[in-house]
Amino acid sequence: MSDSPGKLKLGALVALVVGSMIGGGIFSLPQNMAASAGVGAVLIGWAITAVGMLTLAFVFQTLANRKPDLDGGVYAYAKAGFGDYMGFSSAWGYWISAWLGNVGYFVLLFSTLGYFFPVFGEGNTPAAVIGASVLLWAVHFLVLRGIKEAAFINLVTTVAKVVPLALFALICLFAFKLDVFTADIWAVGTPELGSVMNQVRNMMLVTVWVFIGIEGASIFSSRAEKRSDVGKATVIGFITVLLFLVLVNVLSLGVLTQPELAKLQNPSMAAVLEHVVGHWGAVLISVGLIISLLGALLSWVLLCAEIMFAAAKDHTMPEFLRRENANHVPANALWLTNAMVQIFLVITLFSNSTYLSLIYLATSMILVPYLWSAAYAFLLAWRNETYEQALAERKKDLIIGGIALLYAIWLLYAGGVKYLLLSALLYAPGAILFAKAKREVGQPIFTSVEKLIFAAVVAGALLAAYGLYDGFLTL
């Protein structure tokens, strides 16, 4: 069985989860968090995030075990619970989030290389875009050789990227100063950050971004050697990454003060370690980031293609996205994904969009798929579906699903109206592919409820387009 094409063992699935979660976000975390919140709000925010994301991890674990017939994770759950258009929207939103994140990764990767080679500047110079394009298509042709081979390389890069993070945590643990950490816990000296509630809300999109990828194993559920490994990989990956994230963030706040961290250039982990041990620390973190981003790019290229392929397999996406090559790789989905990345890489030449603005937009696109997954898990427990002989489990899953659902709704609120409207602008054009898929199987495009939902999406998209034109919305 393990030799069958594309079958992934537990280690490879855990690496897909960890590899897609540990990308560029953790290396910029000290500055990103300090720019949004003081020490007290950071600790409260991490507590909310840990509980919320842990319940989401359990949601993906529960759904993988209770609905083994549903392949494709976030997409399949939305469709099974809330109909074809919601399923399509989850797949479409997830796909856009994934490749937008890849554009952000390319910008950050070449910005980091700019530390050694000034020609790459902030990652959006002509030289950087040419370099990113060459790398993009190198990854593309590597993935075309086979999912299993690409997943093995991802396993190697995941191990390589964890080493500098562990070294950073160990060194900063010894350099940690309690008086620095407790100097201004509630950021009273930085009134522009606003109230504690405001600080917690502002840091939320950053915390979500660093956890995106938690659903990585469930996306590849159909390629897992053992179905039970999908849930295990999700929880193991989550706990590993949470530990690293909290250590990096909290230990940094005991090395430099919040205002000092807020002023750092990214990758800010490099500057923190340089402050402790000198120049070699910055080089170590920069090299670690380059390896990390290369691994994350590979993970996300795999995830992008797989989500479109899974949706095309059951006619929610058009048929042409269903085609696999001789190595069982969804080739057309891969070509479409990387063509979009290429277009947006060129756009970064003419746009002021920074790594963070790309990341915030990518994060807002994934909030809807997370919301529907949590809602579906809650719905299963509420209806007593698949729980006929397991009353205690049903109560536990009802509570977990309820907390995950509340957390997903809180994230939409924390993201704010701006990103909700910009998301609508990206969701609306997807209906063209949805209509094509429906016509291929001779079905009506929308149900009456879906027509209302689509009308609301179009209204939001028109408002966002006007906002960008008028200037009251910016990317």
C-alpha positions, -999 to 999 in steps of 0.1 A, spaced: 0 0 0 28 25 9 43 20 -25 11 30 -43 12 63 -61 9 94 -39 3 75 -6 17 96 23 27 82 57 22 100 90 56 117 90 50 132 55 15 144 66 29 160 98 56 177 77 29 190 53 11 206 83 43 219 100 58 229 66 29 249 55 24 266 89 61 275 94 67 297 64 77 333 67 53 345 94 72 332 124 104 350 113 86 384 113 65 376 143 84 397 170 80 430 149 45 421 136 31 415 171 49 444 188 35 468 161 0 457 171 1 451 208 19 453 242 30 423 263 -3 419 282 -24 420 250 0 396 233 -4 370 261 -42 374 260 -42 371 222 -21 339 223 -44 324 249 -75 331 227 -56 319 196 -43 287 213 -78 277 224 -95 288 191 -69 271 168 -68 240 190 -105 236 186 -101 240 148 -74 214 149 -98 190 167 -126 199 142 -104 188 113 -94 156 133 -130 148 142 -143 154 106 -115 133 91 -125 104 114 -163 108 113 -166 116 76 -139 94 60 -157 95 26 -151 133 23 -118 140 6 -104 175 2 -109 189 37 -122 225 40 -139 223 6 -157 190 11 -170 199 46 -185 232 34 -202 214 5 -216 185 25 -230 209 52 -241 239 32 -245 231 -5 -226 233 -37 -220 271 -39 -206 272 -3 -184 243 -11 -172 260 -43 -166 293 -24 -145 275 2 -124 258 -24 -121 291 -44 -113 312 -13 -88 287 0 -71 285 -34 -68 323 -37 -55 325 -1 -29 299 -9 -14 314 -40 -16 350 -27 3 337 3 29 323 -21 33 357 -38 39 371 -3 65 344 4 84 352 -28 85 389 -19 98 381 16 123 355 3 139 379 -21 137 407 5 157 384 28 182 377 -1 185 414 -4 203 413 30 232 396 11 225 409 -25 213 445 -25 200 441 -61 169 423 -48 160 453 -26 127 448 -7 118 418 -29 99 437 -56 127 450 -78 130 437 -114 159 414 -104 138 400 -75 108 394 -98 129 376 -124 146 355 -96 112 347 -81 98 337 -115 127 313 -122 122 297 -88 84 295 -92 87 274 -124 115 253 -109 91 243 -81 63 238 -106 83 213 -127 95 196 -95 59 191 -83 49 178 -118 73 149 -111 51 136 -84 33 144 -51 51 118 -31 86 130 -43 77 166 -35 63 157 -1 97 139 7 116 171 -2 91 191 20 99 167 49 137 174 45 131 212 44 108 210 74 135 194 95 160 220 83 139 250 91 131 238 127 168 238 137 174 277 136 141 282 154 151 258 182 185 276 185 168 310 186 145 299 215 174 284 234 197 314 231 169 339 239 159 319 269 193 326 285 192 363 273 156 368 286 153 397 311 122 399 333 126 436 338 124 442 300 94 419 297 75 436 325 85 472 318 52 483 302 29 453 302 -3 471 290 16 495 266 6 526 285 36 543 271 24 536 235 -11 552 235 -14 549 197 -19 511 201 -53 519 217 -71 499 244 -62 463 253 -92 450 235 -81 470 204 -46 456 207 -59 420 210 -81 425 179 -53 440 159 -29 411 164 -55 385 155 -49 385 117 -12 380 123 -19 350 146 -42 334 120 -17 339 93 10 320 112 -14 291 117 -27 288 82 -18 253 71 -34 236 101 -58 219 76 -29 207 54 -33 170 62 -70 170 56 -66 185 21 -45 154 13 -68 129 31 -74 109 -1 -36 104 -5 -29 93 31 -17 58 36 -39 55 68 -70 76 72 -65 78 110 -31 95 104 -49 127 90 -63 137 124 -31 127 143 -9 148 119 -32 178 123 -29 178 162 8 169 163 16 196 137 -5 222 156 11 216 190 46 217 176 40 250 158 22 266 187 51 259 210 76 275 185 54 306 179 48 314 216 85 309 224 96 331 196 71 359 204 73 359 242 111 354 245 117 383 221 97 406 244 122 398 271 152 407 249 140 440 235 111 462 246 78 464 227 87 499 211 121 486 201 107 455 185 80 475 167 107 495 149 127 465 136 129 456 99 117 421 89 127 394 93 127 408 128 139 375 144 173 381 127 176 415 144 166 401 178 193 374 176 218 398 163 212 420 194 220 390 216 250 372 198 261 396 171 262 394 132 263 356 129 228 355 146 213 376 118 230 354 92 217 322 109 181 334 110 183 347 74 195 313 61 168 296 82 142 318 67 153 311 31 151 273 37 118 278 55 103 298 27 115 273 0 98 245 20 66 265 26 64 274 -11 66 237 -20 39 229 6 15 256 -7 20 248 -44 10 212 -35 -20 224 -15 -32 249 -42 -33 222 -69 -49 196 -46 -78 218 -35 -88 226 -71 -84 190 -82 -105 177 -53 -133 202 -61 -131 192 -98 -134 155 -91 -170 159 -79 -180 185 -105 -179 216 -83 -150 230 -104 -148 226 -142 -137 193 -157 -104 206 -171 -90 209 -135 -95 172 -130 -67 161 -154 -37 143 -138 -4 136 -156 14 102 -157 27 109 -121 -8 114 -107 -3 151 -103 -32 175 -110 -14 192 -139 -40 217 -151 -47 229 -116 -10 234 -111 -6 254 -143 -35 276 -134 -22 282 -99 13 291 -109 1 313 -138 -18 334 -112 13 336 -90 33 348 -120 8 375 -129 8 388 -93 46 387 -91 47 411 -121 20 433 -104 43 437 -73 67 457 -96 40 484 -101 22 482 -67 31 493 -32 17 461 -18 40 450 10 44 415 24 21 423 52 -7 436 31 -6 405 9 -6 384 40 -36 402 55 -56 397 23 -46 361 20 -57 355 56 -91 371 51 -97 348 22 -93 317 43 -116 328 72 -147 317 53 -135 281 46 -125 279 83 -160 292 94 -178 265 73 -156 237 85 -163 246 122 -200 251 114 -202 216 98 -186 199 128 -210 217 151 -239 207 128 -230 170 128 -229 169 166 -261 190 169 -280 166 145 -265 135 163 -252 124 128 -226 96 131 -229 97 170 -257 71 174 -236 50 199 -213 77 213 -233 101 235 -202 113 255 -182 120 223 -212 139 209 -213 163 239 -175 169 237 -176 175 200 -206 198 204 -186 220 228 -154 219 206 -174 227 174 -192 255 192 -160 271 204 -144 268 170 -174 284 154 -174 313 178 -136 317 172 -142 318 134 -169 344 138 -146 365 161 -118 363 134 -142 378 108 -149 406 132 -112 411 141 -103 412 104 -126 442 99 -149 454 72 -121 464 48 -108 428 43 -143 415 42 -151 437 13 -118 430 -5 -125 393 0 -159 398 -17 -141 414 -47 -120 382 -51 -149 358 -44 -174 372 -69 -155 363 -102 -153 327 -91 -189 322 -100 -178 320 -137 -160 287 -129 -189 275 -108 -214 282 -136 -192 263 -161 -190 233 -138 -228 232 -133 -234 235 -170 -211 205 -177 -234 183 -156 -266 199 -168 -277 213 -134 -291 247 -126 -264 271 -114 -279 284 -81 -306 273 -57 -329 301 -45 -309 305 -12 -276 305 -31 -289 333 -54 -293 355 -23 -259 347 -11 -243 354 -45 -262 387 -47 -247 397 -13 -212 388 -25 -217 408 -57 -229 438 -37 -198 436 -14 -176 433 -45 -191 464 -62 -187 484 -29 -151 472 -27 -144 482 -63 -159 516 -57 -139 519 -25 -106 512 -44 -116 537 -71 -126 564 -47 -97 558 -23 -116 550 9 -103 514 5 -66 506 -1 -47 473 -6 
